[in-house]
Amino acid sequence: MKSKYLLMTLVVVMAVSLLGTSSLYAQEKMKYEDYLIALQAEQEREAAAQEKIAALQSEIDALKAKLADLDRQIQQTQAAFWQALDSSNEGFNRFLDELNNSRNQIQGLLNLTSGELYKQGDEVARAEARLNQLIDQKVAKHPDAETFVNDLRGLLNRLKTALANAQPPFDVYTVIRGDYLWRIAKKPDIYGDPFQWIRIYTKNRDLIKDPDLIFPGQDFKIFHDVLENEHLVVRGEFLYKIAGYPNVYNDPFQWTKLYELNMDVIMDKDLIYPYMILYIK
């Protein structure tokens, strides 16, 4: 009986053992199949990603080609742009420097006093000619130069207006009782030379009708410089000789023109005096 019991127990143990081994094998088999499925899924995802990378790389290559084409177009456009302006980027920078120099020249003239500016007519003309020469260039049409050029035009117009309104440099002397032209000219702060009385007379001919008759309170302009349209007579000169000077008429036979312009101070066409101021046109 006891032996029979042991045999049954052994059979049961073996059955349980066999069942456990079979279950474990089944579990291992299921894990491997899952691995294969997962591996296949990863491989498929990798393949899809590689396809996307290849497609994106094609797009990148196409975009690079387009960018290169755009760069060529930009370079061609820039070359055509500078050719139309007859310049280059470096040339344009030099042009801006020249405009800046022109502005400094014009501004410097504008900073002069009225009397100083009056004597700078030739310099103003040169400044205008230089600016016109610059803005007549094709490169002046560059968009970045347009505002600069317009400002310079306005500055030049201000200068020309200032020159038109400029007054020649002179001092003002107010006549006091007992004064006469000889005495005034002799004053150290006037000319320090009584013989220059006629200079006062000829420069104030609008106020002095008779050089022997002046009045207290009259304001005479005392000029120490000879202006561009004038000639200061020196000893030994006569109208025929003066008219022949290159800076006058360069033709002695034009002496009659000098006489006609200055008849109000020349009493005798054959007689002029040192320190007379003659107008020239």
Protein Blocks (a to p, Z undefined) as FASTA:
>chain_A
ZZmmmmmmmmmmmmmmmmmmmmmmmmmmmmmmmmmmmmmmmmmmmmmmmmmmmmmmmmmm
mmmmmmmmmmmmmmmmmmmmmmmnopafklmmmmmmmmmmmmmmmmmmmmpcfklmmmmm
mmmmmmmmmmmmmmmpmklmpmklmmmmmmmmmmmmmmmmmmmmpccddddddddehiaf
klmmmpmklnopaklmmmmmmmmmmmmmblkbccehiacdddfbdcfkbccddehiafkl
mmmpmklnopaklmmmmmmmmmmmmmblkbccehiacddZZ
